């Protein structure tokens, strides 16, 4: 499943799952957050795991500045 | 730019105090040197990092910046205020970059390949620079 994680200024994160069902996306998101916590990154959930189709506010990529792998 | 139709969207945050903990004394020293100039006297004593700026001495403890100066010197006070603001902003940026690196490390451990992009994003009406990590999980 394709997952995108944005790290924004001020320690904010947004996690998007882009494929599969809501339930699969929710499971992957919880797994990812648990992995961050286990790595010592104290990322606390600040929203429910929401569905894009419900119109929840989120970041939109405005411009791509460059990439690496 | 058209919106990619994500299935799920979740927001999370690392609190300021936890972000400041990412700033080790050596990282703070480097940030101060970069922000104040390579010739600035920057040194550490234990976990506290100091910078001598003539009439103002800056100290950074647990990621927080404070300034010492002669209280009767108004020019020094003005200088201190500007320096504290500038260094605090630089440390915030550094902490966020360290966070992004740690997030990427964690994602790589989970998924192997992680595509990394620096992007400008529209975050509730504000254009801000962000890191975008894309992986298969």
N, CA and C atoms of all chains as a GROMACS GRO file, in nm:
protein
  618
    1UNK      N    1   0.085  -0.119   0.000
    1UNK     CA    2   0.000   0.000   0.000
    1UNK      C    3   0.090   0.124   0.000
    2UNK      N    4   0.056   0.217  -0.086
    2UNK     CA    5   0.134   0.342  -0.092
    2UNK      C    6   0.096   0.431   0.026
    3UNK      N    7   0.197   0.478   0.096
    3UNK     CA    8   0.177   0.565   0.212
    3UNK      C    9   0.262   0.690   0.193
    4UNK      N   10   0.206   0.805   0.225
    4UNK     CA   11   0.282   0.929   0.223
    4UNK      C   12   0.283   0.990   0.362
    5UNK      N   13   0.402   1.033   0.404
    5UNK     CA   14   0.415   1.098   0.534
    5UNK      C   15   0.475   1.236   0.510
    6UNK      N   16   0.406   1.337   0.558
    6UNK     CA   17   0.456   1.474   0.548
    6UNK      C   18   0.508   1.517   0.685
    7UNK      N   19   0.627   1.577   0.688
    7UNK     CA   20   0.678   1.640   0.810
    7UNK      C   21   0.675   1.790   0.785
    8UNK      N   22   0.589   1.858   0.860
    8UNK     CA   23   0.568   2.001   0.843
    8UNK      C   24   0.644   2.076   0.952
    9UNK      N   25   0.659   2.208   0.937
    9UNK     CA   26   0.724   2.284   1.045
    9UNK      C   27   0.651   2.267   1.177
   10UNK      N   28   0.726   2.285   1.285
   10UNK     CA   29   0.666   2.279   1.419
   10UNK      C   30   0.635   2.138   1.466
   11UNK      N   31   0.700   2.038   1.404
   11UNK     CA   32   0.681   1.901   1.451
   11UNK      C   33   0.549   1.838   1.409
   12UNK      N   34   0.481   1.898   1.312
   12UNK     CA   35   0.353   1.842   1.269
   12UNK      C   36   0.374   1.735   1.161
   13UNK      N   37   0.293   1.630   1.168
   13UNK     CA   38   0.299   1.524   1.067
   13UNK      C   39   0.160   1.501   1.009
   14UNK      N   40   0.154   1.461   0.883
   14UNK     CA   41   0.029   1.413   0.825
   14UNK      C   42   0.061   1.284   0.750
   15UNK      N   43  -0.023   1.184   0.774
   15UNK     CA   44   0.000   1.051   0.718
   15UNK      C   45  -0.117   1.018   0.627
   16UNK      N   46  -0.085   0.987   0.502
   16UNK     CA   47  -0.188   0.954   0.404
   16UNK      C   48  -0.167   0.810   0.358
   17UNK      N   49  -0.275   0.731   0.355
   17UNK     CA   50  -0.267   0.604   0.284
   17UNK      C   51  -0.347   0.624   0.156
   18UNK      N   52  -0.291   0.573   0.048
   18UNK     CA   53  -0.347   0.608  -0.083
   18UNK      C   54  -0.414   0.493  -0.156
   19UNK      N   55  -0.416   0.375  -0.096
   19UNK     CA   56  -0.474   0.258  -0.164
   19UNK      C   57  -0.550   0.174  -0.062
   20UNK      N   58  -0.623   0.077  -0.114
   20UNK     CA   59  -0.690  -0.018  -0.025
   20UNK      C   60  -0.815   0.039   0.039
   21UNK      N   61  -0.858  -0.026   0.144
   21UNK     CA   62  -0.980   0.015   0.213
   21UNK      C   63  -0.946   0.106   0.331
   22UNK      N   64  -1.049   0.164   0.388
   22UNK     CA   65  -1.028   0.249   0.506
   22UNK      C   66  -0.967   0.165   0.619
   23UNK      N   67  -1.019   0.044   0.636
   23UNK     CA   68  -0.972  -0.040   0.747
   23UNK      C   69  -0.824  -0.075   0.729
   24UNK      N   70  -0.785  -0.105   0.606
   24UNK     CA   71  -0.644  -0.136   0.578
   24UNK      C   72  -0.558  -0.011   0.603
   25UNK      N   73  -0.606   0.102   0.558
   25UNK     CA   74  -0.533   0.228   0.578
   25UNK      C   75  -0.518   0.261   0.724
   26UNK      N   76  -0.626   0.238   0.800
   26UNK     CA   77  -0.621   0.268   0.944
   26UNK      C   78  -0.519   0.178   1.013
   27UNK      N   79  -0.517   0.050   0.972
   27UNK     CA   80  -0.424  -0.045   1.033
   27UNK      C   81  -0.279  -0.004   1.002
   28UNK      N   82  -0.253   0.032   0.877
   28UNK     CA   83  -0.117   0.074   0.840
   28UNK      C   84  -0.076   0.201   0.916
   29UNK      N   85  -0.170   0.291   0.931
   29UNK     CA   86  -0.140   0.417   1.000
   29UNK      C   87  -0.104   0.391   1.145
   30UNK      N   88  -0.182   0.305   1.211
   30UNK     CA   89  -0.154   0.274   1.352
   30UNK      C   90  -0.018   0.205   1.364
   31UNK      N   91   0.012   0.117   1.270
   31UNK     CA   92   0.140   0.045   1.269
   31UNK      C   93   0.255   0.144   1.254
   32UNK      N   94   0.237   0.240   1.165
   32UNK     CA   95   0.341   0.339   1.139
   32UNK      C   96   0.362   0.428   1.261
   33UNK      N   97   0.254   0.473   1.323
   33UNK     CA   98   0.266   0.558   1.443
   33UNK      C   99   0.333   0.481   1.556
   34UNK      N  100   0.299   0.353   1.570
   34UNK     CA  101   0.362   0.271   1.674
   34UNK      C  102   0.512   0.257   1.646
   35UNK      N  103   0.547   0.244   1.518
   35UNK     CA  104   0.689   0.231   1.483
   35UNK      C  105   0.765   0.359   1.515
   36UNK      N  106   0.702   0.473   1.490
   36UNK     CA  107   0.766   0.601   1.523
   36UNK      C  108   0.788   0.612   1.673
   37UNK      N  109   0.686   0.575   1.750
   37UNK     CA  110   0.697   0.581   1.896
   37UNK      C  111   0.810   0.488   1.944
   38UNK      N  112   0.815   0.367   1.888
   38UNK     CA  113   0.917   0.270   1.929
   38UNK      C  114   1.057   0.321   1.896
   39UNK      N  115   1.066   0.406   1.794
   39UNK     CA  116   1.196   0.462   1.756
   39UNK      C  117   1.229   0.586   1.838
   40UNK      N  118   1.144   0.618   1.936
   40UNK     CA  119   1.171   0.734   2.022
   40UNK      C  120   1.119   0.865   1.969
   41UNK      N  121   1.040   0.858   1.862
   41UNK     CA  122   0.980   0.981   1.807
   41UNK      C  123   0.842   0.995   1.870
   42UNK      N  124   0.828   1.096   1.956
   42UNK     CA  125   0.704   1.107   2.034
   42UNK      C  126   0.595   1.177   1.953
   43UNK      N  127   0.553   1.109   1.847
   43UNK     CA  128   0.447   1.164   1.761
   43UNK      C  129   0.313   1.121   1.816
   44UNK      N  130   0.234   1.216   1.863
   44UNK     CA  131   0.102   1.188   1.919
   44UNK      C  132  -0.004   1.220   1.814
   45UNK      N  133  -0.100   1.131   1.802
   45UNK     CA  134  -0.209   1.154   1.708
   45UNK      C  135  -0.288   1.276   1.751
   46UNK      N  136  -0.317   1.368   1.656
   46UNK     CA  137  -0.394   1.487   1.690
   46UNK      C  138  -0.528   1.489   1.616
   47UNK      N  139  -0.553   1.386   1.537
   47UNK     CA  140  -0.684   1.376   1.473
   47UNK      C  141  -0.723   1.229   1.470
   48UNK      N  142  -0.848   1.203   1.442
   48UNK     CA  143  -0.889   1.064   1.415
   48UNK      C  144  -0.828   1.023   1.282
   49UNK      N  145  -0.830   0.894   1.254
   49UNK     CA  146  -0.791   0.845   1.122
   49UNK      C  147  -0.914   0.867   1.034
   50UNK      N  148  -0.903   0.970   0.947
   50UNK     CA  149  -1.022   1.015   0.876
   50UNK      C  150  -1.017   0.976   0.728
   51UNK      N  151  -1.131   0.983   0.666
   51UNK     CA  152  -1.139   0.949   0.524
   51UNK      C  153  -1.137   1.077   0.440
   52UNK      N  154  -1.057   1.074   0.336
   52UNK     CA  155  -1.044   1.193   0.250
   52UNK      C  156  -1.180   1.234   0.195
   53UNK      N  157  -1.264   1.135   0.165
   53UNK     CA  158  -1.394   1.167   0.103
   53UNK      C  159  -1.484   1.246   0.197
   54UNK      N  160  -1.452   1.248   0.326
   54UNK     CA  161  -1.532   1.324   0.420
   54UNK      C  162  -1.492   1.471   0.428
   55UNK      N  163  -1.395   1.511   0.340
   55UNK     CA  164  -1.361   1.652   0.330
   55UNK      C  165  -1.276   1.706   0.444
   56UNK      N  166  -1.202   1.619   0.511
   56UNK     CA  167  -1.119   1.664   0.624
   56UNK      C  168  -1.004   1.752   0.572
   57UNK      N  169  -0.967   1.856   0.646
   57UNK     CA  170  -0.861   1.947   0.600
   57UNK      C  171  -0.726   1.874   0.605
   58UNK      N  172  -0.641   1.903   0.504
   58UNK     CA  173  -0.512   1.838   0.498
   58UNK      C  174  -0.422   1.920   0.405
   59UNK      N  175  -0.292   1.889   0.405
   59UNK     CA  176  -0.201   1.964   0.318
   59UNK      C  177  -0.220   1.924   0.173
   60UNK      N  178  -0.194   2.021   0.086
   60UNK     CA  179  -0.189   1.996  -0.058
   60UNK      C  180  -0.051   2.036  -0.105
   61UNK      N  181   0.013   1.950  -0.186
   61UNK     CA  182   0.145   1.984  -0.238
   61UNK      C  183   0.128   2.096  -0.340
   62UNK      N  184   0.202   2.203  -0.315
   62UNK     CA  185   0.192   2.322  -0.400
   62UNK      C  186   0.303   2.321  -0.505
   63UNK      N  187   0.421   2.273  -0.464
   63UNK     CA  188   0.538   2.277  -0.552
   63UNK      C  189   0.639   2.174  -0.506
   64UNK      N  190   0.693   2.100  -0.602
   64UNK     CA  191   0.794   2.000  -0.570
   64UNK      C  192   0.932   2.066  -0.582
   65UNK      N  193   1.011   2.062  -0.476
   65UNK     CA  194   1.140   2.133  -0.477
   65UNK      C  195   1.258   2.042  -0.511
   66UNK      N  196   1.234   1.911  -0.516
   66UNK     CA  197   1.346   1.821  -0.546
   66UNK      C  198   1.331   1.694  -0.466
   67UNK      N  199   1.395   1.583  -0.513
   67UNK     CA  200   1.377   1.457  -0.442
   67UNK      C  201   1.503   1.374  -0.441
   68UNK      N  202   1.505   1.277  -0.350
   68UNK     CA  203   1.615   1.182  -0.342
   68UNK      C  204   1.556   1.050  -0.293
   69UNK      N  205   1.640   0.947  -0.300
   69UNK     CA  206   1.594   0.815  -0.252
   69UNK      C  207   1.683   0.765  -0.139
   70UNK      N  208  -0.273   2.267  -0.798
   70UNK     CA  209  -0.234   2.127  -0.820
   70UNK      C  210  -0.348   2.036  -0.774
   71UNK      N  211  -0.387   1.937  -0.858
   71UNK     CA  212  -0.500   1.851  -0.819
   71UNK      C  213  -0.466   1.770  -0.695
   72UNK      N  214  -0.566   1.745  -0.614
   72UNK     CA  215  -0.546   1.672  -0.490
   72UNK      C  216  -0.543   1.522  -0.519
   73UNK      N  217  -0.441   1.451  -0.472
   73UNK     CA  218  -0.442   1.305  -0.480
   73UNK      C  219  -0.548   1.252  -0.385
   74UNK      N  220  -0.628   1.157  -0.429
   74UNK     CA  221  -0.738   1.113  -0.345
   74UNK      C  222  -0.690   1.008  -0.247
   75UNK      N  223  -0.643   1.052  -0.134
   75UNK     CA  224  -0.600   0.960  -0.029
   75UNK      C  225  -0.721   0.885   0.024
   76UNK      N  226  -0.695   0.768   0.079
   76UNK     CA  227  -0.802   0.691   0.141
   76UNK      C  228  -0.819   0.736   0.286
   77UNK      N  229  -0.706   0.738   0.360
   77UNK     CA  230  -0.712   0.787   0.499
   77UNK      C  231  -0.614   0.901   0.517
   78UNK      N  232  -0.650   0.990   0.608
   78UNK     CA  233  -0.565   1.105   0.643
   78UNK      C  234  -0.561   1.112   0.795
   79UNK      N  235  -0.440   1.118   0.850
   79UNK     CA  236  -0.425   1.125   0.996
   79UNK      C  237  -0.322   1.232   1.030
   80UNK      N  238  -0.353   1.312   1.130
   80UNK     CA  239  -0.260   1.415   1.173
   80UNK      C  240  -0.196   1.374   1.305
   81UNK      N  241  -0.070   1.410   1.319
   81UNK     CA  242   0.002   1.382   1.443
   81UNK      C  243   0.098   1.498   1.468
   82UNK      N  244   0.152   1.502   1.588
   82UNK     CA  245   0.245   1.611   1.618
   82UNK      C  246   0.342   1.568   1.726
   83UNK      N  247   0.461   1.623   1.718
   83UNK     CA  248   0.561   1.607   1.824
   83UNK      C  249   0.561   1.737   1.901
   84UNK      N  250   0.536   1.727   2.032
   84UNK     CA  251   0.527   1.847   2.117
   84UNK      C  252   0.660   1.922   2.120
   85UNK      N  253   0.651   2.053   2.146
   85UNK     CA  254   0.772   2.138   2.148
   85UNK      C  255   0.881   2.083   2.237
   86UNK      N  256   0.841   2.035   2.355
   86UNK     CA  257   0.941   1.986   2.450
   86UNK      C  258   1.013   1.863   2.392
   87UNK      N  259   0.937   1.776   2.327
   87UNK     CA  260   0.996   1.656   2.268
   87UNK      C  261   1.085   1.694   2.149
   88UNK      N  262   1.044   1.797   2.076
   88UNK     CA  263   1.127   1.846   1.963
   88UNK      C  264   1.260   1.900   2.016
   89UNK      N  265   1.253   1.975   2.125
   89UNK     CA  266   1.376   2.034   2.180
   89UNK      C  267   1.474   1.926   2.227
   90UNK      N  268   1.418   1.812   2.270
   90UNK     CA  269   1.505   1.702   2.316
   90UNK      C  270   1.587   1.643   2.202
   91UNK      N  271   1.545   1.668   2.079
   91UNK     CA  272   1.622   1.617   1.964
   91UNK      C  273   1.750   1.698   1.944
   92UNK      N  274   1.758   1.812   2.011
   92UNK     CA  275   1.873   1.900   1.993
   92UNK      C  276   1.983   1.863   2.092
   93UNK      N  277   2.079   1.783   2.048
   93UNK     CA  278   2.192   1.750   2.135
   93UNK      C  279   2.282   1.874   2.144
   94UNK      N  280   2.369   1.882   2.246
   94UNK     CA  281   2.458   1.998   2.256
   94UNK      C  282   2.542   2.020   2.130
   95UNK      N  283   2.589   1.912   2.069
   95UNK     CA  284   2.671   1.930   1.948
   95UNK      C  285   2.588   1.986   1.833
   96UNK      N  286   2.463   1.942   1.821
   96UNK     CA  287   2.374   1.996   1.718
   96UNK      C  288   2.346   2.145   1.746
   97UNK      N  289   2.328   2.178   1.873
   97UNK     CA  290   2.304   2.318   1.911
   97UNK      C  291   2.426   2.403   1.875
   98UNK      N  292   2.545   2.352   1.906
   98UNK     CA  293   2.669   2.427   1.875
   98UNK      C  294   2.677   2.458   1.726
   99UNK      N  295   2.652   2.357   1.645
   99UNK     CA  296   2.659   2.375   1.499
   99UNK      C  297   2.555   2.476   1.453
  100UNK      N  298   2.435   2.467   1.508
  100UNK     CA  299   2.329   2.560   1.469
  100UNK      C  300   2.366   2.703   1.505
  101UNK      N  301   2.422   2.721   1.624
  101UNK     CA  302   2.461   2.856   1.666
  101UNK      C  303   2.571   2.912   1.576
  102UNK      N  304   2.667   2.828   1.546
  102UNK     CA  305   2.775   2.873   1.457
  102UNK      C  306   2.718   2.917   1.322
  103UNK      N  307   2.625   2.838   1.269
  103UNK     CA  308   2.566   2.871   1.140
  103UNK      C  309   2.482   2.998   1.148
  104UNK      N  310   2.412   3.016   1.260
  104UNK     CA  311   2.322   3.131   1.271
  104UNK      C  312   2.396   3.260   1.304
  105UNK      N  313   2.504   3.248   1.382
  105UNK     CA  314   2.571   3.367   1.435
  105UNK      C  315   2.702   3.400   1.363
  106UNK      N  316   2.750   3.307   1.283
  106UNK     CA  317   2.876   3.331   1.212
  106UNK      C  318   2.983   3.237   1.262
  107UNK      N  319   3.064   3.186   1.169
  107UNK     CA  320   3.164   3.084   1.202
  107UNK      C  321   3.269   3.137   1.300
  108UNK      N  322   3.288   3.269   1.303
  108UNK     CA  323   3.391   3.323   1.392
  108UNK      C  324   3.338   3.348   1.534
  109UNK      N  325   3.209   3.325   1.556
  109UNK     CA  326   3.151   3.347   1.690
  109UNK      C  327   3.208   3.246   1.788
  110UNK      N  328   3.237   3.292   1.909
  110UNK     CA  329   3.284   3.201   2.014
  110UNK      C  330   3.164   3.125   2.069
  111UNK      N  331   3.159   2.996   2.038
  111UNK     CA  332   3.052   2.909   2.085
  111UNK      C  333   3.118   2.795   2.159
  112UNK      N  334   3.071   2.766   2.282
  112UNK     CA  335   3.133   2.658   2.359
  112UNK      C  336   3.027   2.594   2.446
  113UNK      N  337   3.059   2.475   2.492
  113UNK     CA  338   2.962   2.410   2.579
  113UNK      C  339   3.023   2.379   2.714
  114UNK      N  340   2.937   2.379   2.813
  114UNK     CA  341   2.976   2.339   2.948
  114UNK      C  342   2.870   2.240   2.992
  115UNK      N  343   2.907   2.113   2.991
  115UNK     CA  344   2.807   2.009   3.018
  115UNK      C  345   2.706   2.007   2.905
  116UNK      N  346   2.580   2.022   2.941
  116UNK     CA  347   2.475   2.017   2.838
  116UNK      C  348   2.431   2.157   2.793
  117UNK      N  349   2.494   2.261   2.849
  117UNK     CA  350   2.455   2.397   2.813
  117UNK      C  351   2.553   2.451   2.709
  118UNK      N  352   2.500   2.518   2.610
  118UNK     CA  353   2.584   2.576   2.505
  118UNK      C  354   2.577   2.728   2.515
  119UNK      N  355   2.693   2.792   2.507
  119UNK     CA  356   2.702   2.937   2.521
  119UNK      C  357   2.756   3.000   2.394
  120UNK      N  358   2.714   3.125   2.370
  120UNK     CA  359   2.772   3.201   2.260
  120UNK      C  360   2.801   3.342   2.311
  121UNK      N  361   2.923   3.387   2.292
  121UNK     CA  362   2.962   3.522   2.336
  121UNK      C  363   2.942   3.618   2.220
  122UNK      N  364   2.855   3.717   2.242
  122UNK     CA  365   2.825   3.814   2.138
  122UNK      C  366   2.856   3.956   2.188
  123UNK      N  367   2.975   3.973   2.244
  123UNK     CA  368   3.015   4.106   2.292
  123UNK      C  369   2.939   4.141   2.420
  124UNK      N  370   2.844   4.233   2.408
  124UNK     CA  371   2.769   4.278   2.527
  124UNK      C  372   2.661   4.180   2.568
  125UNK      N  373   2.639   4.076   2.492
  125UNK     CA  374   2.534   3.978   2.520
  125UNK      C  375   2.594   3.838   2.519
  126UNK      N  376   2.557   3.759   2.620
  126UNK     CA  377   2.594   3.618   2.616
  126UNK      C  378   2.466   3.536   2.603
  127UNK      N  379   2.464   3.448   2.505
  127UNK     CA  380   2.349   3.360   2.487
  127UNK      C  381   2.378   3.226   2.552
  128UNK      N  382   2.274   3.163   2.606
  128UNK     CA  383   2.289   3.026   2.655
  128UNK      C  384   2.169   2.944   2.608
  129UNK      N  385   2.195   2.820   2.576
  129UNK     CA  386   2.088   2.730   2.531
  129UNK      C  387   2.087   2.610   2.623
  130UNK      N  388   1.974   2.595   2.695
  130UNK     CA  389   1.956   2.483   2.788
  130UNK      C  390   1.833   2.407   2.742
  131UNK      N  391   1.849   2.280   2.716
  131UNK     CA  392   1.737   2.195   2.673
  131UNK      C  393   1.659   2.260   2.558
  132UNK      N  394   1.734   2.319   2.465
  132UNK     CA  395   1.673   2.376   2.346
  132UNK      C  396   1.616   2.514   2.364
  133UNK      N  397   1.619   2.567   2.487
  133UNK     CA  398   1.563   2.701   2.512
  133UNK      C  399   1.675   2.803   2.521
  134UNK      N  400   1.652   2.918   2.458
  134UNK     CA  401   1.754   3.022   2.448
  134UNK      C  402   1.727   3.131   2.550
  135UNK      N  403   1.833   3.173   2.621
  135UNK     CA  404   1.820   3.292   2.706
  135UNK      C  405   1.944   3.379   2.686
  136UNK      N  406   1.933   3.504   2.731
  136UNK     CA  407   2.041   3.600   2.709
  136UNK      C  408   2.078   3.667   2.840
  137UNK      N  409   2.208   3.693   2.856
  137UNK     CA  410   2.258   3.770   2.971
  137UNK      C  411   2.323   3.896   2.919
  138UNK      N  412   2.296   4.008   2.986
  138UNK     CA  413   2.353   4.136   2.946
  138UNK      C  414   2.338   4.232   3.063
  139UNK      N  415   2.407   4.346   3.057
  139UNK     CA  416   2.394   4.446   3.164
  139UNK      C  417   2.256   4.511   3.153
  140UNK      N  418   2.182   4.505   3.260
  140UNK     CA  419   2.041   4.549   3.257
  140UNK      C  420   2.026   4.698   3.228
  141UNK      N  421   2.132   4.775   3.254
  141UNK     CA  422   2.122   4.918   3.230
  141UNK      C  423   2.159   4.952   3.086
  142UNK      N  424   2.199   4.853   3.009
  142UNK     CA  425   2.244   4.877   2.871
  142UNK      C  426   2.126   4.849   2.777
  143UNK      N  427   2.056   4.955   2.736
  143UNK     CA  428   1.937   4.938   2.653
  143UNK      C  429   1.972   4.881   2.515
  144UNK      N  430   2.087   4.921   2.463
  144UNK     CA  431   2.129   4.870   2.332
  144UNK      C  432   2.153   4.720   2.339
  145UNK      N  433   2.213   4.677   2.451
  145UNK     CA  434   2.238   4.534   2.468
  145UNK      C  435   2.106   4.458   2.480
  146UNK      N  436   2.008   4.519   2.546
  146UNK     CA  437   1.878   4.453   2.560
  146UNK      C  438   1.813   4.433   2.423
  147UNK      N  439   1.820   4.538   2.340
  147UNK     CA  440   1.762   4.528   2.206
  147UNK      C  441   1.836   4.420   2.125
  148UNK      N  442   1.968   4.420   2.140
  148UNK     CA  443   2.050   4.319   2.069
  148UNK      C  444   2.013   4.180   2.117
  149UNK      N  445   1.996   4.166   2.248
  149UNK     CA  446   1.963   4.035   2.307
  149UNK      C  447   1.830   3.984   2.253
  150UNK      N  448   1.731   4.073   2.247
  150UNK     CA  449   1.598   4.032   2.198
  150UNK      C  450   1.608   3.978   2.056
  151UNK      N  451   1.681   4.049   1.970
  151UNK     CA  452   1.693   4.005   1.829
  151UNK      C  453   1.767   3.872   1.822
  152UNK      N  454   1.873   3.859   1.901
  152UNK     CA  455   1.953   3.736   1.896
  152UNK      C  456   1.871   3.616   1.945
  153UNK      N  457   1.798   3.635   2.053
  153UNK     CA  458   1.716   3.525   2.106
  153UNK      C  459   1.614   3.481   2.002
  154UNK      N  460   1.549   3.577   1.936
  154UNK     CA  461   1.450   3.543   1.833
  154UNK      C  462   1.516   3.468   1.717
  155UNK      N  463   1.630   3.519   1.672
  155UNK     CA  464   1.697   3.458   1.555
  155UNK      C  465   1.745   3.317   1.588
  156UNK      N  466   1.806   3.302   1.705
  156UNK     CA  467   1.859   3.170   1.742
  156UNK      C  468   1.745   3.072   1.771
  157UNK      N  469   1.638   3.119   1.834
  157UNK     CA  470   1.523   3.031   1.859
  157UNK      C  471   1.466   2.980   1.728
  158UNK      N  472   1.456   3.069   1.629
  158UNK     CA  473   1.402   3.028   1.499
  158UNK      C  474   1.495   2.925   1.433
  159UNK      N  475   1.626   2.949   1.442
  159UNK     CA  476   1.723   2.856   1.382
  159UNK      C  477   1.715   2.719   1.450
  160UNK      N  478   1.701   2.719   1.582
  160UNK     CA  479   1.693   2.592   1.654
  160UNK      C  480   1.564   2.517   1.622
  161UNK      N  481   1.454   2.591   1.604
  161UNK     CA  482   1.328   2.527   1.564
  161UNK      C  483   1.344   2.456   1.431
  162UNK      N  484   1.406   2.525   1.339
  162UNK     CA  485   1.426   2.467   1.205
  162UNK      C  486   1.515   2.343   1.214
  163UNK      N  487   1.622   2.353   1.293
  163UNK     CA  488   1.713   2.238   1.310
  163UNK      C  489   1.639   2.120   1.371
  164UNK      N  490   1.560   2.147   1.474
  164UNK     CA  491   1.488   2.039   1.542
  164UNK      C  492   1.394   1.970   1.444
  165UNK      N  493   1.328   2.048   1.359
  165UNK     CA  494   1.237   1.989   1.262
  165UNK      C  495   1.314   1.906   1.158
  166UNK      N  496   1.431   1.953   1.120
  166UNK     CA  497   1.513   1.877   1.024
  166UNK      C  498   1.560   1.746   1.086
  167UNK      N  499   1.598   1.751   1.214
  167UNK     CA  500   1.640   1.629   1.284
  167UNK      C  501   1.521   1.533   1.293
  168UNK      N  502   1.404   1.586   1.322
  168UNK     CA  503   1.282   1.504   1.327
  168UNK      C  504   1.260   1.435   1.193
  169UNK      N  505   1.271   1.512   1.085
  169UNK     CA  506   1.247   1.457   0.952
  169UNK      C  507   1.346   1.344   0.922
  170UNK      N  508   1.472   1.364   0.962
  170UNK     CA  509   1.573   1.259   0.940
  170UNK      C  510   1.538   1.133   1.018
  171UNK      N  511   1.495   1.151   1.141
  171UNK     CA  512   1.461   1.034   1.224
  171UNK      C  513   1.336   0.964   1.170
  172UNK      N  514   1.239   1.042   1.121
  172UNK     CA  515   1.120   0.981   1.061
  172UNK      C  516   1.162   0.900   0.939
  173UNK      N  517   1.248   0.957   0.856
  173UNK     CA  518   1.291   0.886   0.736
  173UNK      C  519   1.364   0.757   0.771
  174UNK      N  520   1.451   0.764   0.872
  174UNK     CA  521   1.524   0.643   0.917
  174UNK      C  522   1.426   0.534   0.958
  175UNK      N  523   1.324   0.574   1.033
  175UNK     CA  524   1.225   0.478   1.082
  175UNK      C  525   1.148   0.418   0.964
  176UNK      N  526   1.109   0.503   0.870
  176UNK     CA  527   1.034   0.454   0.756
  176UNK      C  528   1.120   0.359   0.671
  177UNK      N  529   1.247   0.389   0.658
  177UNK     CA  530   1.338   0.301   0.582
  177UNK      C  531   1.351   0.166   0.650
  178UNK      N  532   1.354   0.168   0.783
  178UNK     CA  533   1.364   0.041   0.857
  178UNK      C  534   1.237  -0.042   0.834
  179UNK      N  535   1.125   0.024   0.814
  179UNK     CA  536   0.998  -0.048   0.793
  179UNK      C  537   0.986  -0.098   0.649
  180UNK      N  538   1.024  -0.013   0.556
  180UNK     CA  539   0.985  -0.039   0.417
  180UNK      C  540   1.101  -0.052   0.320
  181UNK      N  541   1.223  -0.026   0.364
  181UNK     CA  542   1.334  -0.030   0.270
  181UNK      C  543   1.344   0.102   0.195
  182UNK      N  544   1.291   0.103   0.073
  182UNK     CA  545   1.305   0.223  -0.010
  182UNK      C  546   1.204   0.329   0.031
  183UNK      N  547   1.251   0.452   0.049
  183UNK     CA  548   1.163   0.565   0.080
  183UNK      C  549   1.200   0.679  -0.013
  184UNK      N  550   1.103   0.726  -0.089
  184UNK     CA  551   1.128   0.842  -0.174
  184UNK      C  552   1.112   0.966  -0.090
  185UNK      N  553   1.211   1.056  -0.098
  185UNK     CA  554   1.209   1.177  -0.017
  185UNK      C  555   1.198   1.298  -0.110
  186UNK      N  556   1.106   1.387  -0.079
  186UNK     CA  557   1.093   1.511  -0.155
  186UNK      C  558   1.085   1.628  -0.059
  187UNK      N  559   1.140   1.741  -0.103
  187UNK     CA  560   1.111   1.866  -0.031
  187UNK      C  561   1.006   1.936  -0.114
  188UNK      N  562   0.900   1.975  -0.050
  188UNK     CA  563   0.787   2.033  -0.123
  188UNK      C  564   0.737   2.158  -0.051
  189UNK      N  565   0.673   2.244  -0.127
  189UNK     CA  566   0.595   2.350  -0.064
  189UNK      C  567   0.452   2.298  -0.059
  190UNK      N  568   0.390   2.309   0.056
  190UNK     CA  569   0.253   2.262   0.070
  190UNK      C  570   0.165   2.375   0.119
  191UNK      N  571   0.038   2.365   0.082
  191UNK     CA  572  -0.062   2.458   0.132
  191UNK      C  573  -0.120   2.394   0.258
  192UNK      N  574  -0.085   2.452   0.372
  192UNK     CA  575  -0.132   2.400   0.500
  192UNK      C  576  -0.230   2.500   0.558
  193UNK      N  577  -0.357   2.475   0.534
  193UNK     CA  578  -0.465   2.562   0.583
  193UNK      C  579  -0.441   2.708   0.542
  194UNK      N  580  -0.412   2.727   0.415
  194UNK     CA  581  -0.399   2.861   0.360
  194UNK      C  582  -0.259   2.918   0.361
  195UNK      N  583  -0.168   2.855   0.432
  195UNK     CA  584  -0.029   2.902   0.436
  195UNK      C  585   0.060   2.810   0.354
  196UNK      N  586   0.149   2.870   0.275
  196UNK     CA  587   0.244   2.788   0.201
  196UNK      C  588   0.367   2.768   0.289
  197UNK      N  589   0.398   2.643   0.318
  197UNK     CA  590   0.513   2.612   0.404
  197UNK      C  591   0.595   2.503   0.337
  198UNK      N  592   0.723   2.498   0.375
  198UNK     CA  593   0.810   2.393   0.321
  198UNK      C  594   0.797   2.269   0.408
  199UNK      N  595   0.790   2.155   0.342
  199UNK     CA  596   0.772   2.029   0.417
  199UNK      C  597   0.856   1.921   0.352
  200UNK      N  598   0.873   1.813   0.424
  200UNK     CA  599   0.933   1.691   0.369
  200UNK      C  600   0.819   1.595   0.337
  201UNK      N  601   0.827   1.532   0.221
  201UNK     CA  602   0.729   1.429   0.186
  201UNK      C  603   0.803   1.298   0.167
  202UNK      N  604   0.764   1.196   0.244
  202UNK     CA  605   0.822   1.064   0.233
  202UNK      C  606   0.715   0.971   0.176
  203UNK      N  607   0.752   0.898   0.069
  203UNK     CA  608   0.657   0.805   0.006
  203UNK      C  609   0.716   0.665   0.013
  204UNK      N  610   0.633   0.570   0.060
  204UNK     CA  611   0.682   0.434   0.077
  204UNK      C  612   0.570   0.335   0.050
  205UNK      N  613   0.609   0.208   0.035
  205UNK     CA  614   0.513   0.098   0.025
  205UNK      C  615   0.514   0.025   0.158
  206UNK      N  616   0.398   0.018   0.219
  206UNK     CA  617   0.388  -0.045   0.352
  206UNK      C  618   0.284  -0.157   0.352
   0.00000   0.00000   0.00000
